[in-house]
Amino acid sequence: MELKNKRIGYCFTGSFCTFEASIKEMEKLVKEEKATIFPIMSYNSYNLDTKFGSSEYFRDKIERITGNPIIHTIQDSEPIGPKDMLDILIIAPCSGNTLSKIANDINDTPVTMAVKSILRREKPVVIAVSTNNALSRKC
């Protein structure tokens, strides 16, 4: 799929050690592909400070790069499908916890609701798994 000028939902879940690398890729989509990025964060990624940086630092950086406010509630992510807001949804990083919720149709975070909502429109979801359980990049 060509990403030039696309409306992309870009989700962050709790694999905090990968945030900087993911943000660099998100920034490339904005600068090189001229994509419009709608950032979406799970509750933990939006609120928790970790050894990798404060939540405020990451929120400010993401909003500055995208020029859009972060979707961080279930209520704000639910209209993604009904309003046809996105062309594609990317979850990078996708924690093992979020991946298991998606696989089991559990919709209790802004990210899992965004997945459910966009799949109703039969739009693509790209999942970049990041977990300490040896499925992908280790922290």
N, CA, C and O atoms as CSV, one atom per row, in Angstrom:
chain,resi,resn,atom,element,x,y,z
A,1,MET,N,N,0.844,-1.184,0.000
A,1,MET,CA,C,0.000,0.000,0.000
A,1,MET,C,C,0.886,1.244,0.000
A,1,MET,O,O,1.792,1.381,0.822
A,2,GLU,N,N,0.613,2.119,-0.912
A,2,GLU,CA,C,1.278,3.422,-0.965
A,2,GLU,C,C,0.828,4.246,0.236
A,2,GLU,O,O,-0.369,4.338,0.509
A,3,LEU,N,N,1.770,4.843,0.952
A,3,LEU,CA,C,1.424,5.618,2.152
A,3,LEU,C,C,1.421,7.126,1.923
A,3,LEU,O,O,1.078,7.891,2.824
A,4,LYS,N,N,1.799,7.551,0.731
A,4,LYS,CA,C,1.827,8.979,0.442
A,4,LYS,C,C,0.433,9.582,0.591
A,4,LYS,O,O,-0.540,9.101,0.010
A,5,ASN,N,N,0.368,10.639,1.381
A,5,ASN,CA,C,-0.868,11.394,1.626
A,5,ASN,C,C,-1.991,10.571,2.284
A,5,ASN,O,O,-3.162,10.936,2.178
A,6,LYS,N,N,-1.648,9.488,2.947
A,6,LYS,CA,C,-2.655,8.664,3.621
A,6,LYS,C,C,-2.936,9.192,5.026
A,6,LYS,O,O,-2.127,9.902,5.623
A,7,ARG,N,N,-4.110,8.820,5.530
A,7,ARG,CA,C,-4.496,9.124,6.918
A,7,ARG,C,C,-4.172,7.878,7.746
A,7,ARG,O,O,-4.799,6.829,7.598
A,8,ILE,N,N,-3.179,8.028,8.615
A,8,ILE,CA,C,-2.659,6.878,9.345
A,8,ILE,C,C,-2.892,7.048,10.842
A,8,ILE,O,O,-2.514,8.061,11.430
A,9,GLY,N,N,-3.514,6.052,11.443
A,9,GLY,CA,C,-3.577,5.977,12.895
A,9,GLY,C,C,-2.303,5.308,13.361
A,9,GLY,O,O,-1.983,4.205,12.918
A,10,TYR,N,N,-1.574,5.959,14.247
A,10,TYR,CA,C,-0.289,5.426,14.704
A,10,TYR,C,C,-0.382,5.210,16.205
A,10,TYR,O,O,-0.438,6.164,16.981
A,11,CYS,N,N,-0.398,3.945,16.603
A,11,CYS,CA,C,-0.641,3.575,18.004
A,11,CYS,C,C,0.643,3.241,18.750
A,11,CYS,O,O,1.570,2.650,18.196
A,12,PHE,N,N,0.674,3.629,20.002
A,12,PHE,CA,C,1.757,3.281,20.918
A,12,PHE,C,C,1.177,2.501,22.086
A,12,PHE,O,O,0.193,2.913,22.700
A,13,THR,N,N,1.807,1.358,22.384
A,13,THR,CA,C,1.433,0.617,23.576
A,13,THR,C,C,2.677,0.483,24.454
A,13,THR,O,O,3.723,1.046,24.131
A,14,GLY,N,N,2.575,-0.248,25.546
A,14,GLY,CA,C,3.544,-0.176,26.633
A,14,GLY,C,C,4.934,-0.737,26.459
A,14,GLY,O,O,5.546,-1.093,27.466
A,15,SER,N,N,5.472,-0.844,25.288
A,15,SER,CA,C,6.861,-1.250,25.118
A,15,SER,C,C,7.722,0.012,25.043
A,15,SER,O,O,8.200,0.396,23.975
A,16,PHE,N,N,7.903,0.636,26.184
A,16,PHE,CA,C,8.489,1.972,26.278
A,16,PHE,C,C,9.898,2.066,25.711
A,16,PHE,O,O,10.298,3.122,25.220
A,17,CYS,N,N,10.661,0.967,25.772
A,17,CYS,CA,C,12.038,1.004,25.288
A,17,CYS,C,C,12.113,1.204,23.774
A,17,CYS,O,O,13.177,1.536,23.251
A,18,THR,N,N,11.014,1.010,23.074
A,18,THR,CA,C,11.019,1.154,21.617
A,18,THR,C,C,10.402,2.474,21.143
A,18,THR,O,O,10.332,2.721,19.939
A,19,PHE,N,N,9.960,3.314,22.064
A,19,PHE,CA,C,9.269,4.547,21.675
A,19,PHE,C,C,10.123,5.440,20.779
A,19,PHE,O,O,9.633,5.922,19.758
A,20,GLU,N,N,11.371,5.671,21.132
A,20,GLU,CA,C,12.206,6.584,20.338
A,20,GLU,C,C,12.360,6.074,18.908
A,20,GLU,O,O,12.246,6.854,17.962
A,21,ALA,N,N,12.615,4.784,18.737
A,21,ALA,CA,C,12.762,4.217,17.392
A,21,ALA,C,C,11.451,4.310,16.616
A,21,ALA,O,O,11.453,4.605,15.420
A,22,SER,N,N,10.339,4.059,17.292
A,22,SER,CA,C,9.038,4.132,16.631
A,22,SER,C,C,8.704,5.565,16.235
A,22,SER,O,O,8.173,5.808,15.152
A,23,ILE,N,N,9.011,6.494,17.099
A,23,ILE,CA,C,8.740,7.907,16.800
A,23,ILE,C,C,9.537,8.355,15.574
A,23,ILE,O,O,9.033,9.136,14.766
A,24,LYS,N,N,10.770,7.873,15.426
A,24,LYS,CA,C,11.566,8.204,14.234
A,24,LYS,C,C,10.880,7.710,12.961
A,24,LYS,O,O,10.857,8.414,11.952
A,25,GLU,N,N,10.327,6.515,13.009
A,25,GLU,CA,C,9.623,5.972,11.847
A,25,GLU,C,C,8.342,6.753,11.572
A,25,GLU,O,O,8.001,7.010,10.418
A,26,MET,N,N,7.646,7.122,12.623
A,26,MET,CA,C,6.434,7.927,12.473
A,26,MET,C,C,6.773,9.271,11.823
A,26,MET,O,O,6.048,9.749,10.951
A,27,GLU,N,N,7.864,9.863,12.251
A,27,GLU,CA,C,8.290,11.148,11.696
A,27,GLU,C,C,8.627,11.031,10.208
A,27,GLU,O,O,8.372,11.959,9.441
A,28,LYS,N,N,9.194,9.904,9.803
A,28,LYS,CA,C,9.469,9.680,8.377
A,28,LYS,C,C,8.174,9.670,7.562
A,28,LYS,O,O,8.124,10.196,6.450
A,29,LEU,N,N,7.137,9.069,8.127
A,29,LEU,CA,C,5.853,9.050,7.419
A,29,LEU,C,C,5.322,10.465,7.203
A,29,LEU,O,O,4.739,10.766,6.161
A,30,VAL,N,N,5.528,11.321,8.187
A,30,VAL,CA,C,5.072,12.711,8.076
A,30,VAL,C,C,5.917,13.463,7.055
A,30,VAL,O,O,5.374,14.126,6.171
A,31,LYS,N,N,7.234,13.367,7.166
A,31,LYS,CA,C,8.132,14.157,6.326
A,31,LYS,C,C,8.268,13.617,4.906
A,31,LYS,O,O,8.198,14.381,3.944
A,32,GLU,N,N,8.461,12.304,4.768
A,32,GLU,CA,C,8.739,11.729,3.459
A,32,GLU,C,C,7.484,11.341,2.683
A,32,GLU,O,O,7.439,11.477,1.461
A,33,GLU,N,N,6.480,10.865,3.382
A,33,GLU,CA,C,5.263,10.401,2.706
A,33,GLU,C,C,4.141,11.430,2.738
A,33,GLU,O,O,3.105,11.252,2.097
A,34,LYS,N,N,4.356,12.513,3.490
A,34,LYS,CA,C,3.318,13.545,3.644
A,34,LYS,C,C,2.013,12.949,4.191
A,34,LYS,O,O,0.920,13.416,3.872
A,35,ALA,N,N,2.155,11.914,5.014
A,35,ALA,CA,C,0.993,11.276,5.618
A,35,ALA,C,C,0.466,12.140,6.760
A,35,ALA,O,O,1.222,12.859,7.413
A,36,THR,N,N,-0.823,12.058,6.982
A,36,THR,CA,C,-1.440,12.701,8.139
A,36,THR,C,C,-1.536,11.640,9.221
A,36,THR,O,O,-2.191,10.613,9.046
A,37,ILE,N,N,-0.875,11.901,10.342
A,37,ILE,CA,C,-0.805,10.936,11.423
A,37,ILE,C,C,-1.746,11.344,12.545
A,37,ILE,O,O,-1.718,12.476,13.025
A,38,PHE,N,N,-2.578,10.394,12.949
A,38,PHE,CA,C,-3.448,10.556,14.110
A,38,PHE,C,C,-2.901,9.646,15.198
A,38,PHE,O,O,-3.127,8.436,15.159
A,39,PRO,N,N,-2.180,10.208,16.175
A,39,PRO,CA,C,-1.572,9.365,17.205
A,39,PRO,C,C,-2.611,8.835,18.185
A,39,PRO,O,O,-3.557,9.529,18.558
A,40,ILE,N,N,-2.407,7.589,18.590
A,40,ILE,CA,C,-3.291,6.913,19.539
A,40,ILE,C,C,-2.402,6.232,20.571
A,40,ILE,O,O,-1.440,5.553,20.213
A,41,MET,N,N,-2.720,6.410,21.847
A,41,MET,CA,C,-1.910,5.789,22.889
A,41,MET,C,C,-2.782,5.000,23.853
A,41,MET,O,O,-3.893,5.404,24.193
A,42,SER,N,N,-2.246,3.860,24.284
A,42,SER,CA,C,-2.905,3.089,25.337
A,42,SER,C,C,-2.853,3.910,26.628
A,42,SER,O,O,-2.109,4.885,26.736
A,43,TYR,N,N,-3.652,3.494,27.589
A,43,TYR,CA,C,-3.656,4.219,28.863
A,43,TYR,C,C,-2.257,4.287,29.473
A,43,TYR,O,O,-1.813,5.355,29.895
A,44,ASN,N,N,-1.567,3.155,29.520
A,44,ASN,CA,C,-0.246,3.141,30.143
A,44,ASN,C,C,0.764,3.968,29.368
A,44,ASN,O,O,1.534,4.718,29.968
A,45,SER,N,N,0.777,3.849,28.058
A,45,SER,CA,C,1.752,4.630,27.290
A,45,SER,C,C,1.480,6.125,27.397
A,45,SER,O,O,2.406,6.931,27.307
A,46,TYR,N,N,0.235,6.498,27.586
A,46,TYR,CA,C,-0.126,7.911,27.716
A,46,TYR,C,C,0.208,8.464,29.099
A,46,TYR,O,O,0.515,9.649,29.230
A,47,ASN,N,N,0.152,7.630,30.124
A,47,ASN,CA,C,0.238,8.126,31.508
A,47,ASN,C,C,1.489,7.772,32.295
A,47,ASN,O,O,1.815,8.482,33.246
A,48,LEU,N,N,2.198,6.718,31.948
A,48,LEU,CA,C,3.290,6.245,32.801
A,48,LEU,C,C,4.634,6.873,32.454
A,48,LEU,O,O,5.016,6.962,31.287
A,49,ASP,N,N,5.334,7.302,33.482
A,49,ASP,CA,C,6.724,7.722,33.349
A,49,ASP,C,C,7.590,6.481,33.575
A,49,ASP,O,O,7.322,5.692,34.480
A,50,THR,N,N,8.625,6.311,32.753
A,50,THR,CA,C,9.504,5.153,32.886
A,50,THR,C,C,10.954,5.608,32.796
A,50,THR,O,O,11.237,6.793,32.620
A,51,LYS,N,N,11.864,4.655,32.919
A,51,LYS,CA,C,13.288,4.987,32.799
A,51,LYS,C,C,13.647,5.439,31.382
A,51,LYS,O,O,14.733,5.973,31.155
A,52,PHE,N,N,12.738,5.225,30.432
A,52,PHE,CA,C,12.988,5.629,29.051
A,52,PHE,C,C,12.502,7.042,28.748
A,52,PHE,O,O,12.768,7.570,27.668
A,53,GLY,N,N,11.794,7.659,29.691
A,53,GLY,CA,C,11.324,9.024,29.521
A,53,GLY,C,C,9.971,9.230,30.169
A,53,GLY,O,O,9.253,8.278,30.474
A,54,SER,N,N,9.646,10.476,30.370
A,54,SER,CA,C,8.354,10.789,30.989
A,54,SER,C,C,7.244,10.721,29.943
A,54,SER,O,O,7.478,10.907,28.749
A,55,SER,N,N,6.051,10.453,30.415
A,55,SER,CA,C,4.907,10.419,29.501
A,55,SER,C,C,4.706,11.789,28.861
A,55,SER,O,O,4.352,11.879,27.685
A,56,GLU,N,N,4.923,12.835,29.612
A,56,GLU,CA,C,4.777,14.191,29.074
A,56,GLU,C,C,5.763,14.436,27.935
A,56,GLU,O,O,5.401,15.038,26.925
A,57,TYR,N,N,7.000,13.977,28.087
A,57,TYR,CA,C,8.014,14.123,27.041
A,57,TYR,C,C,7.537,13.455,25.746
A,57,TYR,O,O,7.574,14.068,24.679
A,58,PHE,N,N,7.093,12.209,25.843
A,58,PHE,CA,C,6.658,11.487,24.648
A,58,PHE,C,C,5.390,12.088,24.049
A,58,PHE,O,O,5.280,12.214,22.830
A,59,ARG,N,N,4.441,12.456,24.892
A,59,ARG,CA,C,3.205,13.062,24.371
A,59,ARG,C,C,3.512,14.356,23.621
A,59,ARG,O,O,3.005,14.573,22.520
A,60,ASP,N,N,4.338,15.213,24.211
A,60,ASP,CA,C,4.684,16.477,23.563
A,60,ASP,C,C,5.394,16.248,22.234
A,60,ASP,O,O,5.096,16.918,21.246
A,61,LYS,N,N,6.321,15.315,22.209
A,61,LYS,CA,C,7.079,15.030,20.992
A,61,LYS,C,C,6.161,14.500,19.889
A,61,LYS,O,O,6.248,14.936,18.741
A,62,ILE,N,N,5.297,13.575,20.234
A,62,ILE,CA,C,4.379,12.981,19.251
A,62,ILE,C,C,3.422,14.033,18.698
A,62,ILE,O,O,3.198,14.094,17.489
A,63,GLU,N,N,2.862,14.853,19.570
A,63,GLU,CA,C,1.929,15.887,19.104
A,63,GLU,C,C,2.625,16.955,18.275
A,63,GLU,O,O,2.042,17.482,17.328
A,64,ARG,N,N,3.862,17.277,18.618
A,64,ARG,CA,C,4.612,18.268,17.846
A,64,ARG,C,C,4.888,17.740,16.437
A,64,ARG,O,O,4.735,18.476,15.462
A,65,ILE,N,N,5.287,16.493,16.323
A,65,ILE,CA,C,5.597,15.901,15.013
A,65,ILE,C,C,4.342,15.763,14.155
A,65,ILE,O,O,4.362,16.083,12.967
A,66,THR,N,N,3.264,15.294,14.748
A,66,THR,CA,C,2.056,15.009,13.957
A,66,THR,C,C,1.165,16.223,13.752
A,66,THR,O,O,0.423,16.296,12.772
A,67,GLY,N,N,1.237,17.174,14.672
A,67,GLY,CA,C,0.339,18.325,14.608
A,67,GLY,C,C,-1.083,17.982,15.007
A,67,GLY,O,O,-1.994,18.784,14.804
A,68,ASN,N,N,-1.287,16.795,15.575
A,68,ASN,CA,C,-2.607,16.348,16.007
A,68,ASN,C,C,-2.595,15.934,17.471
A,68,ASN,O,O,-1.583,15.444,17.972
A,69,PRO,N,N,-3.710,16.128,18.154
A,69,PRO,CA,C,-3.790,15.679,19.548
A,69,PRO,C,C,-3.820,14.149,19.616
A,69,PRO,O,O,-4.293,13.480,18.697
A,70,ILE,N,N,-3.320,13.630,20.693
A,70,ILE,CA,C,-3.294,12.181,20.891
A,70,ILE,C,C,-4.675,11.684,21.293
A,70,ILE,O,O,-5.309,12.235,22.193
A,71,ILE,N,N,-5.123,10.657,20.630
A,71,ILE,CA,C,-6.344,9.968,21.026
A,71,ILE,C,C,-5.946,9.037,22.163
A,71,ILE,O,O,-5.100,8.161,21.986
A,72,HIS,N,N,-6.559,9.226,23.337
A,72,HIS,CA,C,-6.129,8.446,24.499
A,72,HIS,C,C,-7.288,7.958,25.366
A,72,HIS,O,O,-7.097,7.592,26.526
A,73,THR,N,N,-8.483,7.959,24.795
A,73,THR,CA,C,-9.632,7.390,25.495
A,73,THR,C,C,-10.385,6.467,24.539
A,73,THR,O,O,-10.306,6.614,23.319
A,74,ILE,N,N,-11.109,5.524,25.112
A,74,ILE,CA,C,-11.930,4.634,24.297
A,74,ILE,C,C,-12.983,5.441,23.547
A,74,ILE,O,O,-13.255,5.178,22.375
A,75,GLN,N,N,-13.569,6.414,24.218
A,75,GLN,CA,C,-14.614,7.224,23.596
A,75,GLN,C,C,-14.102,7.960,22.359
A,75,GLN,O,O,-14.840,8.119,21.388
A,76,ASP,N,N,-12.860,8.404,22.384
A,76,ASP,CA,C,-12.309,9.132,21.242
A,76,ASP,C,C,-11.827,8.208,20.122
A,76,ASP,O,O,-11.723,8.642,18.975
A,77,SER,N,N,-11.530,6.942,20.435
A,77,SER,CA,C,-11.072,6.038,19.387
A,77,SER,C,C,-12.223,5.274,18.722
A,77,SER,O,O,-12.066,4.783,17.604
A,78,GLU,N,N,-13.343,5.169,19.376
A,78,GLU,CA,C,-14.480,4.423,18.819
A,78,GLU,C,C,-14.969,4.984,17.482
A,78,GLU,O,O,-15.308,4.186,16.608
A,79,PRO,N,N,-15.028,6.296,17.263
A,79,PRO,CA,C,-15.543,6.822,15.984
A,79,PRO,C,C,-14.619,6.628,14.780
A,79,PRO,O,O,-15.001,6.982,13.665
A,80,ILE,N,N,-13.432,6.085,14.968
A,80,ILE,CA,C,-12.478,5.934,13.867
A,80,ILE,C,C,-13.105,5.205,12.681
A,80,ILE,O,O,-12.968,5.649,11.541
A,81,GLY,N,N,-13.774,4.119,12.933
A,81,GLY,CA,C,-14.428,3.372,11.849
A,81,GLY,C,C,-15.681,4.047,11.342
A,81,GLY,O,O,-15.791,4.317,10.146
A,82,PRO,N,N,-16.646,4.332,12.237
A,82,PRO,CA,C,-17.893,4.941,11.762
A,82,PRO,C,C,-17.697,6.247,10.998
A,82,PRO,O,O,-18.452,6.529,10.067
A,83,LYS,N,N,-16.711,7.040,11.366
A,83,LYS,CA,C,-16.464,8.312,10.679
A,83,LYS,C,C,-15.451,8.161,9.539
A,83,LYS,O,O,-15.099,9.148,8.893
A,84,ASP,N,N,-14.980,6.934,9.288
A,84,ASP,CA,C,-14.005,6.659,8.230
A,84,ASP,C,C,-12.817,7.616,8.315
A,84,ASP,O,O,-12.447,8.259,7.333
A,85,MET,N,N,-12.227,7.695,9.512
A,85,MET,CA,C,-11.170,8.657,9.791
A,85,MET,C,C,-9.795,8.258,9.244
A,85,MET,O,O,-8.945,9.122,9.030
A,86,LEU,N,N,-9.568,6.951,9.015
A,86,LEU,CA,C,-8.228,6.469,8.679
A,86,LEU,C,C,-8.225,5.576,7.450
A,86,LEU,O,O,-9.229,4.958,7.096
A,87,ASP,N,N,-7.048,5.529,6.804
A,87,ASP,CA,C,-6.822,4.596,5.706
A,87,ASP,C,C,-6.131,3.328,6.192
A,87,ASP,O,O,-6.301,2.256,5.610
A,88,ILE,N,N,-5.361,3.455,7.250
A,88,ILE,CA,C,-4.586,2.337,7.790
A,88,ILE,C,C,-4.293,2.618,9.263
A,88,ILE,O,O,-4.237,3.773,9.685
A,89,LEU,N,N,-4.110,1.561,10.031
A,89,LEU,CA,C,-3.757,1.677,11.443
A,89,LEU,C,C,-2.458,0.928,11.670
A,89,LEU,O,O,-2.319,-0.225,11.261
A,90,ILE,N,N,-1.511,1.580,12.321
A,90,ILE,CA,C,-0.218,0.978,12.647
A,90,ILE,C,C,-0.102,0.934,14.167
A,90,ILE,O,O,-0.367,1.929,14.841
A,91,ILE,N,N,0.291,-0.209,14.702
A,91,ILE,CA,C,0.571,-0.324,16.135
A,91,ILE,C,C,2.055,-0.616,16.255
A,91,ILE,O,O,2.503,-1.726,15.965
A,92,ALA,N,N,2.823,0.389,16.686
A,92,ALA,CA,C,4.274,0.253,16.756
A,92,ALA,C,C,4.825,1.117,17.889
A,92,ALA,O,O,4.999,2.323,17.711
A,93,PRO,N,N,5.089,0.548,18.996
A,93,PRO,CA,C,5.170,-0.873,19.298
A,93,PRO,C,C,3.829,-1.447,19.738
A,93,PRO,O,O,2.974,-0.745,20.278
A,94,CYS,N,N,3.673,-2.737,19.491
A,94,CYS,CA,C,2.516,-3.472,19.995
A,94,CYS,C,C,3.022,-4.442,21.058
A,94,CYS,O,O,3.719,-5.409,20.752
A,95,SER,N,N,2.668,-4.174,22.286
A,95,SER,CA,C,3.098,-5.044,23.388
A,95,SER,C,C,2.406,-6.397,23.300
A,95,SER,O,O,1.367,-6.526,22.652
A,96,GLY,N,N,2.974,-7.396,23.945
A,96,GLY,CA,C,2.349,-8.710,24.007
A,96,GLY,C,C,0.976,-8.640,24.640
A,96,GLY,O,O,0.070,-9.370,24.238
A,97,ASN,N,N,0.811,-7.776,25.620
A,97,ASN,CA,C,-0.477,-7.606,26.283
A,97,ASN,C,C,-1.532,-7.116,25.292
A,97,ASN,O,O,-2.637,-7.656,25.242
A,98,THR,N,N,-1.194,-6.106,24.513
A,98,THR,CA,C,-2.136,-5.585,23.520
A,98,THR,C,C,-2.407,-6.619,22.439
A,98,THR,O,O,-3.551,-6.789,22.017
A,99,LEU,N,N,-1.368,-7.311,21.987
A,99,LEU,CA,C,-1.546,-8.336,20.968
A,99,LEU,C,C,-2.507,-9.427,21.451
A,99,LEU,O,O,-3.364,-9.882,20.693
A,100,SER,N,N,-2.364,-9.840,22.697
A,100,SER,CA,C,-3.256,-10.888,23.218
A,100,SER,C,C,-4.693,-10.378,23.318
A,100,SER,O,O,-5.635,-11.132,23.079
A,101,LYS,N,N,-4.864,-9.116,23.666
A,101,LYS,CA,C,-6.215,-8.544,23.727
A,101,LYS,C,C,-6.851,-8.506,22.339
A,101,LYS,O,O,-8.023,-8.848,22.182
A,102,ILE,N,N,-6.084,-8.094,21.340
A,102,ILE,CA,C,-6.611,-8.047,19.973
A,102,ILE,C,C,-7.007,-9.452,19.519
A,102,ILE,O,O,-8.074,-9.646,18.936
A,103,ALA,N,N,-6.146,-10.420,19.789
A,103,ALA,CA,C,-6.417,-11.798,19.376
A,103,ALA,C,C,-7.660,-12.372,20.046
A,103,ALA,O,O,-8.319,-13.253,19.494
A,104,ASN,N,N,-7.975,-11.873,21.228
A,104,ASN,CA,C,-9.123,-12.386,21.978
A,104,ASN,C,C,-10.309,-11.428,21.982
A,104,ASN,O,O,-11.225,-11.575,22.791
A,105,ASP,N,N,-10.295,-10.451,21.083
A,105,ASP,CA,C,-11.403,-9.503,20.927
A,105,ASP,C,C,-11.740,-8.761,22.221
A,105,ASP,O,O,-12.909,-8.546,22.542
A,106,ILE,N,N,-10.704,-8.377,22.951
A,106,ILE,CA,C,-10.885,-7.574,24.165
A,106,ILE,C,C,-10.642,-6.117,23.786
A,106,ILE,O,O,-9.567,-5.764,23.300
A,107,ASN,N,N,-11.634,-5.288,24.009
A,107,ASN,CA,C,-11.560,-3.878,23.604
A,107,ASN,C,C,-11.679,-2.985,24.822
A,107,ASN,O,O,-12.726,-2.382,25.060
A,108,ASP,N,N,-10.602,-2.899,25.595
A,108,ASP,CA,C,-10.653,-2.134,26.829
A,108,ASP,C,C,-9.597,-1.037,26.913
A,108,ASP,O,O,-9.321,-0.526,27.998
A,109,THR,N,N,-9.009,-0.675,25.784
A,109,THR,CA,C,-8.060,0.443,25.733
A,109,THR,C,C,-8.338,1.244,24.467
A,109,THR,O,O,-9.034,0.759,23.575
A,110,PRO,N,N,-7.808,2.458,24.373
A,110,PRO,CA,C,-7.983,3.234,23.141
A,110,PRO,C,C,-7.415,2.522,21.908
A,110,PRO,O,O,-7.974,2.629,20.816
A,111,VAL,N,N,-6.313,1.799,22.081
A,111,VAL,CA,C,-5.695,1.104,20.943
A,111,VAL,C,C,-6.542,-0.088,20.503
A,111,VAL,O,O,-6.790,-0.254,19.309
A,112,THR,N,N,-6.987,-0.914,21.438
A,112,THR,CA,C,-7.786,-2.077,21.041
A,112,THR,C,C,-9.122,-1.643,20.444
A,112,THR,O,O,-9.635,-2.300,19.538
A,113,MET,N,N,-9.680,-0.563,20.931
A,113,MET,CA,C,-10.919,-0.048,20.339
A,113,MET,C,C,-10.661,0.489,18.937
A,113,MET,O,O,-11.496,0.322,18.049
A,114,ALA,N,N,-9.510,1.133,18.727
A,114,ALA,CA,C,-9.167,1.626,17.392
A,114,ALA,C,C,-9.062,0.465,16.403
A,114,ALA,O,O,-9.513,0.572,15.263
A,115,VAL,N,N,-8.469,-0.635,16.841
A,115,VAL,CA,C,-8.360,-1.814,15.975
A,115,VAL,C,C,-9.750,-2.327,15.615
A,115,VAL,O,O,-10.053,-2.542,14.442
A,116,LYS,N,N,-10.580,-2.518,16.610
A,116,LYS,CA,C,-11.942,-3.003,16.360
A,116,LYS,C,C,-12.675,-2.068,15.402
A,116,LYS,O,O,-13.353,-2.515,14.477
A,117,SER,N,N,-12.531,-0.773,15.634
A,117,SER,CA,C,-13.250,0.219,14.863
A,117,SER,C,C,-12.813,0.248,13.398
A,117,SER,O,O,-13.657,0.325,12.505
A,118,ILE,N,N,-11.517,0.187,13.145
A,118,ILE,CA,C,-11.044,0.255,11.754
A,118,ILE,C,C,-11.293,-1.062,11.011
A,118,ILE,O,O,-11.515,-1.062,9.800
A,119,LEU,N,N,-11.254,-2.184,11.743
A,119,LEU,CA,C,-11.533,-3.466,11.089
A,119,LEU,C,C,-12.976,-3.554,10.611
A,119,LEU,O,O,-13.270,-4.274,9.656
A,120,ARG,N,N,-13.866,-2.838,11.256
A,120,ARG,CA,C,-15.251,-2.802,10.787
A,120,ARG,C,C,-15.349,-2.205,9.391
A,120,ARG,O,O,-16.287,-2.506,8.653
A,121,ARG,N,N,-14.404,-1.377,9.030
A,121,ARG,CA,C,-14.338,-0.777,7.689
A,121,ARG,C,C,-13.494,-1.625,6.742
A,121,ARG,O,O,-13.296,-1.263,5.582
A,122,GLU,N,N,-12.998,-2.760,7.246
A,122,GLU,CA,C,-12.144,-3.657,6.471
A,122,GLU,C,C,-10.890,-2.962,5.962
A,122,GLU,O,O,-10.456,-3.175,4.830
A,123,LYS,N,N,-10.320,-2.127,6.821
A,123,LYS,CA,C,-9.077,-1.425,6.500
A,123,LYS,C,C,-7.908,-2.169,7.151
A,123,LYS,O,O,-8.106,-2.893,8.127
A,124,PRO,N,N,-6.700,-1.999,6.624
A,124,PRO,CA,C,-5.549,-2.752,7.131
A,124,PRO,C,C,-5.050,-2.262,8.494
A,124,PRO,O,O,-5.117,-1.078,8.828
A,125,VAL,N,N,-4.547,-3.231,9.261
A,125,VAL,CA,C,-3.901,-2.985,10.544
A,125,VAL,C,C,-2.513,-3.605,10.471
A,125,VAL,O,O,-2.374,-4.794,10.184
A,126,VAL,N,N,-1.493,-2.806,10.730
A,126,VAL,CA,C,-0.113,-3.280,10.743
A,126,VAL,C,C,0.325,-3.357,12.198
A,126,VAL,O,O,0.212,-2.384,12.943
A,127,ILE,N,N,0.826,-4.524,12.596
A,127,ILE,CA,C,1.211,-4.746,13.986
A,127,ILE,C,C,2.711,-5.016,14.053
A,127,ILE,O,O,3.199,-5.994,13.487
A,128,ALA,N,N,3.434,-4.146,14.745
A,128,ALA,CA,C,4.868,-4.311,14.972
A,128,ALA,C,C,5.048,-4.791,16.407
A,128,ALA,O,O,5.066,-3.998,17.348
A,129,VAL,N,N,5.183,-6.113,16.554
A,129,VAL,CA,C,5.241,-6.720,17.879
A,129,VAL,C,C,6.559,-6.378,18.566
A,129,VAL,O,O,7.633,-6.459,17.969
A,130,SER,N,N,6.450,-5.999,19.821
A,130,SER,CA,C,7.622,-5.746,20.649
A,130,SER,C,C,7.302,-6.256,22.048
A,130,SER,O,O,6.444,-5.712,22.743
A,131,THR,N,N,7.995,-7.292,22.441
A,131,THR,CA,C,7.729,-7.910,23.737
A,131,THR,C,C,8.999,-8.513,24.311
A,131,THR,O,O,9.914,-8.868,23.568
A,132,ASN,N,N,9.055,-8.626,25.593
A,132,ASN,CA,C,10.199,-9.240,26.260
A,132,ASN,C,C,10.113,-10.767,26.242
A,132,ASN,O,O,10.976,-11.444,26.800
A,133,ASN,N,N,9.094,-11.299,25.615
A,133,ASN,CA,C,8.888,-12.745,25.584
A,133,ASN,C,C,9.474,-13.381,24.337
A,133,ASN,O,O,9.002,-14.434,23.908
A,134,ALA,N,N,10.475,-12.778,23.755
A,134,ALA,CA,C,11.247,-13.323,22.639
A,134,ALA,C,C,10.472,-13.406,21.326
A,134,ALA,O,O,10.886,-14.135,20.424
A,135,LEU,N,N,9.360,-12.681,21.192
A,135,LEU,CA,C,8.655,-12.654,19.921
A,135,LEU,C,C,9.266,-11.662,18.951
A,135,LEU,O,O,9.112,-11.800,17.737
A,136,SER,N,N,9.958,-10.664,19.477
A,136,SER,CA,C,10.517,-9.634,18.635
A,136,SER,C,C,11.666,-8.974,19.374
A,136,SER,O,O,12.383,-9.633,20.127
A,137,ARG,N,N,11.843,-7.703,19.168
A,137,ARG,CA,C,12.935,-6.947,19.780
A,137,ARG,C,C,12.854,-7.007,21.289
A,137,ARG,O,O,11.784,-6.832,21.872
A,138,LYS,N,N,13.971,-7.250,21.908
A,138,LYS,CA,C,14.029,-7.297,23.374
A,138,LYS,C,C,14.533,-5.968,23.919
A,138,LYS,O,O,15.374,-5.304,23.313
A,139,CYS,N,N,14.002,-5.602,25.065
A,139,CYS,CA,C,14.442,-4.368,25.730
A,139,CYS,C,C,15.681,-4.655,26.560
A,139,CYS,O,O,16.216,-3.752,27.203
